[in-house]
Amino acid sequence: MASNLAIDMSLLENAVKISGLKTKKDTVNLALEEFIKRRRTAEIISLFGSIEYDDNYDYKQERQREL
């Protein structure tokens, strides 16, 4: 799918240099992958502390059950 995007060329050229990749396309794809990973990581981190634990749960007892 071809796309006509208005990309800041100085940002793109800087990203190509920093990434060490050979093409602008590869650089943009890498940047998008990293962006998605960071956002998903932030979503997961936001869940920390939101789980409610059962105070009566005995994990030691669960280790003793037969399989």
Short mmCIF file of the C-alpha atoms (twelve columns), coordinates in Angstrom:
data_MODEL
# 
_entry.id   MODEL 
# 
loop_
_atom_site.group_PDB 
_atom_site.id 
_atom_site.type_symbol 
_atom_site.label_atom_id 
_atom_site.label_alt_id 
_atom_site.label_comp_id 
_atom_site.label_asym_id 
_atom_site.label_seq_id 
_atom_site.Cartn_x 
_atom_site.Cartn_y 
_atom_site.Cartn_z 
_atom_site.pdbx_PDB_model_num 
ATOM 1  C CA . MET A 1  0.000  0.000   0.000  1 
ATOM 2  C CA . ALA A 2  1.648  3.195   -1.141 1 
ATOM 3  C CA . SER A 3  1.366  6.177   1.121  1 
ATOM 4  C CA . ASN A 4  2.043  9.858   0.707  1 
ATOM 5  C CA . LEU A 5  3.210  11.085  4.116  1 
ATOM 6  C CA . ALA A 6  4.660  14.457  5.030  1 
ATOM 7  C CA . ILE A 7  7.634  13.345  7.130  1 
ATOM 8  C CA . ASP A 8  10.124 15.751  8.654  1 
ATOM 9  C CA . MET A 9  13.199 14.921  6.573  1 
ATOM 10 C CA . SER A 10 15.691 16.137  9.171  1 
ATOM 11 C CA . LEU A 11 14.150 13.760  11.720 1 
ATOM 12 C CA . LEU A 12 14.207 10.926  9.220  1 
ATOM 13 C CA . GLU A 13 17.819 11.551  8.186  1 
ATOM 14 C CA . ASN A 14 18.872 11.710  11.843 1 
ATOM 15 C CA . ALA A 15 17.008 8.459   12.555 1 
ATOM 16 C CA . VAL A 16 18.715 6.745   9.604  1 
ATOM 17 C CA . LYS A 17 22.131 7.799   10.945 1 
ATOM 18 C CA . ILE A 18 21.359 6.705   14.497 1 
ATOM 19 C CA . SER A 19 19.797 3.394   13.485 1 
ATOM 20 C CA . GLY A 20 22.607 2.398   11.172 1 
ATOM 21 C CA . LEU A 21 20.063 1.033   8.734  1 
ATOM 22 C CA . LYS A 22 20.535 1.440   5.013  1 
ATOM 23 C CA . THR A 23 17.096 2.624   3.924  1 
ATOM 24 C CA . LYS A 24 14.524 5.138   5.060  1 
ATOM 25 C CA . LYS A 25 11.858 2.449   4.788  1 
ATOM 26 C CA . ASP A 26 13.715 0.149   7.183  1 
ATOM 27 C CA . THR A 27 14.248 3.052   9.576  1 
ATOM 28 C CA . VAL A 28 10.573 4.007   9.597  1 
ATOM 29 C CA . ASN A 29 9.521  0.386   10.086 1 
ATOM 30 C CA . LEU A 30 11.935 -0.010  12.999 1 
ATOM 31 C CA . ALA A 31 10.700 3.234   14.542 1 
ATOM 32 C CA . LEU A 32 7.090  2.053   14.291 1 
ATOM 33 C CA . GLU A 33 7.953  -1.314  15.858 1 
ATOM 34 C CA . GLU A 34 9.759  0.398   18.742 1 
ATOM 35 C CA . PHE A 35 6.863  2.818   19.210 1 
ATOM 36 C CA . ILE A 36 4.375  -0.050  19.442 1 
ATOM 37 C CA . LYS A 37 6.570  -1.994  21.896 1 
ATOM 38 C CA . ARG A 38 6.945  1.055   24.148 1 
ATOM 39 C CA . ARG A 39 3.209  1.731   24.177 1 
ATOM 40 C CA . ARG A 40 2.370  -1.908  24.937 1 
ATOM 41 C CA . THR A 41 4.984  -1.944  27.701 1 
ATOM 42 C CA . ALA A 42 3.454  1.206   29.184 1 
ATOM 43 C CA . GLU A 43 0.019  -0.439  29.121 1 
ATOM 44 C CA . ILE A 44 1.352  -3.481  30.965 1 
ATOM 45 C CA . ILE A 45 3.183  -1.345  33.528 1 
ATOM 46 C CA . SER A 46 -0.010 0.595   34.190 1 
ATOM 47 C CA . LEU A 47 -1.614 -2.681  35.338 1 
ATOM 48 C CA . PHE A 48 0.910  -3.185  38.162 1 
ATOM 49 C CA . GLY A 49 -0.815 -2.949  41.506 1 
ATOM 50 C CA . SER A 50 -4.277 -3.373  40.021 1 
ATOM 51 C CA . ILE A 51 -4.644 -7.084  40.763 1 
ATOM 52 C CA . GLU A 52 -6.649 -7.989  43.836 1 
ATOM 53 C CA . TYR A 53 -5.257 -10.964 45.703 1 
ATOM 54 C CA . ASP A 54 -7.228 -13.392 47.846 1 
ATOM 55 C CA . ASP A 55 -5.897 -13.041 51.400 1 
ATOM 56 C CA . ASN A 56 -6.979 -16.620 52.151 1 
ATOM 57 C CA . TYR A 57 -5.058 -18.204 49.272 1 
ATOM 58 C CA . ASP A 58 -2.374 -20.602 50.520 1 
ATOM 59 C CA . TYR A 59 0.214  -21.156 47.820 1 
ATOM 60 C CA . LYS A 60 2.094  -23.650 49.987 1 
ATOM 61 C CA . GLN A 61 -0.988 -25.833 50.190 1 
ATOM 62 C CA . GLU A 62 -1.349 -25.714 46.406 1 
ATOM 63 C CA . ARG A 63 2.199  -27.077 46.051 1 
ATOM 64 C CA . GLN A 64 1.143  -30.166 47.972 1 
ATOM 65 C CA . ARG A 65 -1.734 -31.172 45.691 1 
ATOM 66 C CA . GLU A 66 -1.283 -34.278 43.660 1 
ATOM 67 C CA . LEU A 67 -1.237 -33.999 39.916 1 
# 
